[in-house]
Each structure stands twice: as structure tokens, then as C-alpha cells.
């Protein structure tokens, strides 16, 4: 373990730079912060962990965790509490973070895929992370993320996935052409919208589905609505006009999963 004393250290500068999406994209790296999320990276993406930074107090309290980090990668750094605060992106830092290499767009072969969720302009990192976590829990094969959505590798999104970011498959910066391509591969594109002409709970679930969740304020964009095979709405008895994007996604994915078993 290497002790860093100066704030101008190149490793600390790199980590601070990764707070910006443009730098994450350019470097092909992102940050996972907190004991649980870093441990998930150790378990499910050890080959992509490039370095780990801990505070001196964390290293004293968690020697077994630090030893595990040493087994995963060679670059382990210890810093003071104040230095860690400079690179941390949380209000109450736990004293541990890792720099992770981004995966390539995975699931290039969709032959065996059955259910996909498409995020169209979902801008809240917490919503995106929750949808990714729910998609994994419900056995969805892949998450398509349209251009203009939150960054899947942003700190808040990564944290909200609770580790699913290391296990789920993604296609990022997708366009309408990518959605049309799904149709050519046998997927039915199902857009969720309050103006849908079919009630979700009454629809016949196709064998291969790509369910689209729209922006929190504006819903699914017109371009995607126009190419959709089906526009569905979730039945609601109360006076609320709409649902939170992550809640709507959870309901839709759960229904599709269960209905496809029948």
C-alpha cells in the first residue's frame, strides 16, 4: 500500500477529473465509492479494478478488506481524511473508493435475449440506478440507454445500482435506429405512456420485448413513440397523473416477467 501525502498527486487528480462525464468517457474509467459497492466490484469485475484508495483510518479498521483489495489489484493507496474528502463525491465518505474500467457495450449478440428495458431521456441518476437494479432482479437481459439520459457511470447512478452496474449488460448512447434494429431482431417495442391505447395489465406479452421508459417530465419522445409496436399505460385508480419513472419501470418489467410465464 502506497501512502499519498501531497494533494497534487497524479492519482488524486485523475480521480477528481472523473467527476465529469467527458473525462470519464475520454479515460474509459469511472469511480465506485463506498465499502459495499467496491466489494461488489471486487466480486464481479475484479479484472476491471484499476486502483483503490482508502483513508488511513479505514485501513486500520478494515485490514481484511484492504488485504482483499491487494489481491484484486496492485495499486492500493492510503490518504488522509482531508485528502479523501477532496476526491469523494458523497456527503459522508466511508473512506474507500475504486477506479473501475468501463466495460465495452456488451450483449452484442441479441439472439438469446428475451426482455430489454430502454431508458429514453431518464435524467435522474437515482431513477436510472433503480431501474438497472430492478432489471437485474427481474431477469431482464440488457438495458438500452438513449442519448440524453443520465450517465450510467456517474457516481449517483453507480451507487443507486447497488452493484448491478457490474453485472447487467448495457448499450449506451443509443438512437432511434438502435430501437428499430431491435424490431428487425424480433423484439416488440412497447412504450409506456399515460396516453397509451392499451392497458399494461390487459396486453398480450410478446415473446421478445423492449419496454421503453421515458423522461420523468416529458415521457417517451415522439420519435420512439412513432416506431413503437405498442403504447401502453399503467392503470391507476387515484388522482395522480403519472408515476415516478423507476416505479413505472418496475411495474412494467414485473408484469412482463410474470405474464410471459403464463
Backbone torsions as a table, in degrees:
resi	resn	phi	psi	omega
1	UNK	NA	130.7	-177.0
2	UNK	-101.2	129.1	178.9
3	UNK	-89.7	128.6	177.5
4	UNK	-104.0	127.2	-179.0
5	UNK	-110.9	-30.7	-176.7
6	UNK	-93.7	138.9	-179.9
7	UNK	-71.9	-15.4	179.9
8	UNK	-90.0	10.3	179.3
9	UNK	-58.8	140.7	-175.1
10	UNK	-64.8	-31.3	178.3
11	UNK	-66.8	-43.6	178.8
12	UNK	-66.4	-37.9	177.5
13	UNK	-63.3	-41.0	178.3
14	UNK	-60.6	-46.9	-177.4
15	UNK	-63.3	-43.3	178.2
16	UNK	-62.2	-37.5	-179.1
17	UNK	-65.8	-26.3	-176.6
18	UNK	-76.9	2.0	172.9
19	UNK	-71.9	-19.4	179.0
20	UNK	-97.2	135.7	-178.9
21	UNK	-60.3	-40.7	-177.9
22	UNK	-60.3	-38.7	178.6
23	UNK	-71.6	-36.8	176.7
24	UNK	-61.8	-43.7	-179.5
25	UNK	-65.2	-43.9	-178.7
26	UNK	-64.5	-42.0	-176.7
27	UNK	-84.1	-20.4	-175.5
28	UNK	69.8	29.3	-176.1
29	UNK	-132.5	154.2	172.2
30	UNK	-145.2	169.2	-175.6
31	UNK	-110.8	134.5	170.8
32	UNK	-114.7	124.9	-174.6
33	UNK	-123.0	138.5	-179.5
34	UNK	111.8	147.8	-174.4
35	UNK	-59.8	-45.6	-175.3
36	UNK	-65.8	-47.9	-175.6
37	UNK	-68.9	-35.5	177.5
38	UNK	-68.1	-38.4	177.5
39	UNK	-63.5	-36.4	176.2
40	UNK	-63.4	-38.6	177.0
41	UNK	-63.9	-40.9	177.6
42	UNK	-59.2	-39.1	-174.9
43	UNK	-78.6	-39.8	-168.7
44	UNK	-113.8	-11.1	177.4
45	UNK	-144.8	47.0	-174.7
46	UNK	-61.2	-31.7	-177.8
47	UNK	-70.8	-14.7	-178.5
48	UNK	-102.8	-1.9	177.8
49	UNK	-78.3	113.7	-175.8
50	UNK	-89.8	-36.9	178.3
51	UNK	-161.7	159.6	179.6
52	UNK	-129.9	138.4	175.9
53	UNK	-122.8	131.9	177.2
54	UNK	-129.8	157.0	171.4
55	UNK	-80.5	159.8	179.8
56	UNK	-62.1	-37.3	179.8
57	UNK	-69.5	-36.8	176.9
58	UNK	-62.7	-42.7	-179.6
59	UNK	-60.7	-35.8	178.9
60	UNK	-72.3	-37.6	-177.9
61	UNK	-80.3	-28.3	-172.6
62	UNK	-125.7	59.8	-178.1
63	UNK	-62.0	-34.3	-179.8
64	UNK	-67.9	-37.2	178.8
65	UNK	-66.6	-42.2	178.7
66	UNK	-63.9	-37.8	177.8
67	UNK	-64.1	-40.3	176.8
68	UNK	-62.5	-40.7	178.2
69	UNK	-61.0	-38.7	179.4
70	UNK	-64.7	-33.3	178.2
71	UNK	-70.9	-28.7	-176.9
72	UNK	-82.2	-46.1	-179.0
73	UNK	-144.3	159.1	-175.9
74	UNK	-83.3	-21.7	-173.0
75	UNK	-95.7	92.4	178.1
76	UNK	-116.2	125.6	-176.5
77	UNK	-121.0	143.2	175.6
78	UNK	-115.2	135.9	-179.1
79	UNK	-135.3	166.7	176.3
80	UNK	-73.4	166.0	178.5
81	UNK	-59.9	-43.0	-177.7
82	UNK	-66.6	-38.6	178.6
83	UNK	-66.8	-37.9	179.2
84	UNK	-67.0	-38.2	177.8
85	UNK	-57.8	-32.7	-179.0
86	UNK	-67.6	-33.1	-176.9
87	UNK	-99.7	-13.4	-178.5
88	UNK	-72.0	152.4	177.8
89	UNK	-120.0	22.8	178.2
90	UNK	-123.6	159.1	-179.9
91	UNK	-73.2	-34.0	-179.4
92	UNK	-127.1	81.0	-176.5
93	UNK	-59.7	141.8	177.5
94	UNK	-90.9	-9.2	176.4
95	UNK	91.9	18.8	177.2
96	UNK	-150.6	137.3	174.0
97	UNK	-151.1	162.6	178.6
98	UNK	-135.1	146.5	172.3
99	UNK	-98.6	124.3	-172.2
100	UNK	-117.3	140.8	174.7
101	UNK	-77.5	132.6	177.8
102	UNK	-65.3	144.9	175.3
103	UNK	-78.5	157.9	169.1
104	UNK	-68.1	161.3	172.0
105	UNK	-59.0	117.1	-175.6
106	UNK	-96.6	-179.6	-177.2
107	UNK	56.0	47.5	177.5
108	UNK	-65.0	-30.5	176.8
109	UNK	-98.8	111.7	-176.1
110	UNK	-96.8	13.1	-174.6
111	UNK	-58.8	-38.0	-176.6
112	UNK	-96.3	-2.1	-178.6
113	UNK	-75.7	146.9	-178.7
114	UNK	-121.3	-44.5	-176.9
115	UNK	-129.0	130.3	-180.0
116	UNK	-129.0	144.2	172.0
117	UNK	-111.8	135.3	-178.5
118	UNK	-112.4	126.4	178.7
119	UNK	-104.0	111.4	-175.3
120	UNK	-107.0	95.0	177.9
121	UNK	76.6	16.8	176.6
122	UNK	-67.7	111.1	-168.5
123	UNK	-100.2	-15.3	-179.0
124	UNK	-87.9	117.2	-178.7
125	UNK	-55.1	-38.2	179.6
126	UNK	-63.0	-40.7	177.3
127	UNK	-64.4	-44.8	-179.4
128	UNK	-61.8	-46.3	-179.7
129	UNK	-61.5	-38.9	179.4
130	UNK	-66.5	-40.5	178.4
131	UNK	-63.7	-43.2	179.3
132	UNK	-61.5	-44.4	179.2
133	UNK	-63.1	-42.7	179.6
134	UNK	-67.0	-39.6	178.9
135	UNK	-59.6	-42.0	177.7
136	UNK	-65.0	-44.5	-177.5
137	UNK	-61.2	-32.6	-176.8
138	UNK	-95.9	6.5	173.2
139	UNK	79.6	20.6	175.4
140	UNK	-70.4	150.1	-171.5
141	UNK	-85.3	-29.1	-171.2
142	UNK	-162.2	154.5	173.8
143	UNK	-117.7	120.6	173.2
144	UNK	-94.0	129.4	-178.1
145	UNK	-117.4	114.7	-176.4
146	UNK	-75.8	154.0	174.4
147	UNK	-56.5	141.9	-179.1
148	UNK	92.9	-2.4	176.9
149	UNK	-88.3	171.3	174.8
150	UNK	-61.4	159.8	-179.8
151	UNK	-81.7	121.8	-179.3
152	UNK	-62.4	-23.8	-178.6
153	UNK	-102.3	12.5	172.4
154	UNK	-71.7	155.0	-173.5
155	UNK	-56.3	-48.0	-175.9
156	UNK	-67.1	-36.2	177.7
157	UNK	-66.5	-48.0	-179.7
158	UNK	-56.1	-45.8	-179.3
159	UNK	-63.6	-40.3	-178.0
160	UNK	-69.0	-22.8	178.9
161	UNK	-73.4	-17.4	179.8
162	UNK	55.3	34.7	177.2
163	UNK	104.7	-16.5	-179.3
164	UNK	-63.4	-24.5	179.5
165	UNK	-60.3	-22.4	179.9
166	UNK	-90.5	-8.2	-175.7
167	UNK	-119.0	-30.8	-178.8
168	UNK	-75.7	158.6	176.9
169	UNK	-100.6	143.6	-174.7
170	UNK	-131.7	152.1	160.4
171	UNK	-127.0	121.9	-175.9
172	UNK	-108.0	164.1	178.9
173	UNK	53.0	41.8	-178.8
174	UNK	-75.9	155.8	177.0
175	UNK	-122.0	176.9	178.0
176	UNK	-60.4	-31.4	178.1
177	UNK	-61.2	-35.6	178.5
178	UNK	-66.3	-34.1	179.5
179	UNK	-72.3	-41.1	176.4
180	UNK	-62.1	-36.7	178.4
181	UNK	-63.5	-34.9	176.0
182	UNK	-60.1	-40.0	178.8
183	UNK	-62.6	-37.8	179.1
184	UNK	-66.9	-19.5	178.4
185	UNK	-94.8	8.0	175.1
186	UNK	97.6	6.1	178.2
187	UNK	-85.1	140.7	170.0
188	UNK	-93.7	125.5	-179.1
189	UNK	-88.2	118.4	-176.2
190	UNK	-116.4	110.4	-179.6
191	UNK	-95.5	133.2	176.8
192	UNK	-90.7	128.3	-178.2
193	UNK	-157.9	140.9	177.5
194	UNK	-60.0	-20.4	-179.9
195	UNK	-93.8	12.5	-178.1
196	UNK	-61.3	147.1	179.9
197	UNK	-92.5	-0.7	177.9
198	UNK	-130.2	137.1	176.6
199	UNK	-80.8	130.2	-177.0
200	UNK	-48.7	-47.8	-174.4
201	UNK	-71.1	-7.6	-179.3
202	UNK	-110.6	-1.6	-175.5
203	UNK	-83.3	153.4	172.0
204	UNK	-84.5	123.6	-175.6
205	UNK	-81.3	120.9	178.3
206	UNK	-65.6	165.2	-179.2
207	UNK	-66.3	-37.6	178.8
208	UNK	-125.3	122.7	-174.4
209	UNK	-125.2	145.7	169.9
210	UNK	-126.6	101.1	-176.5
211	UNK	-91.8	129.2	-173.5
212	UNK	-103.1	128.5	176.1
213	UNK	-111.9	126.9	-173.1
214	UNK	-93.8	179.3	178.1
215	UNK	-57.7	145.5	-175.7
216	UNK	-57.7	-35.0	-176.6
217	UNK	-98.8	-37.0	-170.9
218	UNK	-111.1	-6.7	178.4
219	UNK	76.0	-163.5	179.8
220	UNK	-70.2	137.4	-177.2
221	UNK	-68.8	155.8	-177.6
222	UNK	-58.8	-37.0	-177.2
223	UNK	-61.2	-39.3	179.0
224	UNK	-77.7	-38.6	177.9
225	UNK	-58.4	-38.4	-177.3
226	UNK	-65.5	-32.2	-178.6
227	UNK	-96.4	-2.1	-176.9
228	UNK	-67.1	143.4	175.5
229	UNK	-79.0	-25.8	-177.1
230	UNK	-152.4	140.1	175.1
231	UNK	-115.9	118.7	-174.6
232	UNK	-120.0	151.7	175.4
233	UNK	-123.3	150.2	177.6
234	UNK	-91.1	126.6	-178.1
235	UNK	-66.9	135.2	179.5
236	UNK	-136.4	137.6	-178.3
237	UNK	-97.2	-21.0	-177.2
238	UNK	-83.7	-168.6	-176.8
239	UNK	-93.7	-5.7	179.2
240	UNK	-62.6	137.6	-177.6
241	UNK	-81.8	-26.0	-177.0
242	UNK	-154.2	172.9	179.6
243	UNK	-115.0	155.4	171.0
244	UNK	-56.4	142.8	-175.4
245	UNK	-57.3	-43.6	-178.5
246	UNK	-67.8	-36.9	177.9
247	UNK	-66.2	-46.1	178.8
248	UNK	-59.8	-42.2	179.3
249	UNK	-63.1	-42.2	-179.8
250	UNK	-62.7	-43.3	179.2
251	UNK	-63.4	-47.5	-177.3
252	UNK	-63.6	-45.8	-178.4
253	UNK	-66.5	-38.7	179.4
254	UNK	-65.1	-42.3	179.3
255	UNK	-63.5	-45.2	-179.7
256	UNK	-62.0	-42.6	179.6
257	UNK	-61.0	-49.0	-176.3
258	UNK	-71.7	-39.6	-178.5
259	UNK	-67.4	-32.1	-179.2
260	UNK	-71.2	-15.3	178.6
261	UNK	-81.4	-18.0	-174.6
262	UNK	-76.8	NA	NA
